[in-house]
Structure formats: structure tokens, C-alpha cells
Amino acid sequence: MALTEQERNTLLRELREQEAALREACRAWDQPAPPGAWSVAAIAEHLHKTDAMVRQLLESPALRLDDPASVALTDDELFRRVARRGRAVEAPERLRPAGRWPAEADFRAADTAQRQALYAWIEETPLPLREGRCAHPFLGLLDGYQWLLFLAAHGRRHIAQIKERHVDTREG
């Protein structure tokens, strides 16, 4: 069964709120990163890569649509666990930043286009995302809807990281 209207609306609201918060956090784009920390540009690139990877996963056979296994977490547990700061998790190599966008405007253009495509896909996909299953390396078995919730929570986690480490001195 396809996503309900409420599920689609929840995903779109959470992802749009996270996107707006990232745009605000990107005001500190040119601030130097503290030693050993990712810059704002690096965090933004990591989030962009993660969004793309999840979308690819959801459209691939990796999302097993005939798996009756139970998911590991409720939606609320997933969101709270992922968004919570405190425990560092090392990103897989393919999701690590490579300095793709030295200028915020270039990142914003690429990310806005990718996000608009993701929103359109969420609005239109007939895939039964609640029935699909794919394991997350740290969180266990998630359904397709939860993978999209993960994106919003993951973004919020990193936006909190930006706020903790990259103070925008222009706000005085």
C-alpha cells in the first residue's frame, strides 16, 4: 500500500523544516572549522550525499518490498535517536565530504534541485514504503518511510552540530 496522505505530509513537513534550518545554518559557511571538526561546507556536503544515497536505496532492490520482518524502532524512537547529539558516529567513506562546493551559492543550487526532486518523488511515489525493509548499519531494520524520516532527523543532528561549533560572529 502506498503512503497515506498524512505520512506524505509528515515527511514533507519534516524535510522542509530541516532544509530551512540547514539554509539558516549555512550562514556560517565561511567560518573556519574547529580543529578536528567538519566545516559547515563539509557537513552540508555530507547531508547532500546522504539524501542522494537514501533516495537511491529506496528506488533499488535493496529495499525489500516483500520482507515481513518487524522494524527495529518506532518512528518516534528513530527520530529521537538519530537527532540526538552526544555520540559520534563515523560516516561511511562514500558519504564523507570531498570539498565539492567551496561556495555556498553553488551548494544551495545543487541541494535545492535535489531536494525539489525528492519532494516531488515523495508526493508521487506509488511504492509501498511502509512494507519495504532495509537495514541501517547502526539502527537496525527500517522501513522505507523511516529511511525518509531518518534524513530529516540526521539533518537536524548535523544542524545542531553546526550551531554548537560554528558561531556566526556577524550576529554579534
Secondary structure, DSSP 8 states (H G I E B T S, - for coil): ----HHHHHHHHHHHHHHHHHHHHHGGGTTS---TTS--HHHHHHHHHHHHHHHHHHHTSTTSBTT-----SS-HHHHHHHHH--SS-----GGGS-----SSHHHHHHHHHHHHHHHHHHHHH--S-TTT-EEEETTTEEEEHHHHHHHHHHHHHHHHHHHHHH---GGG-
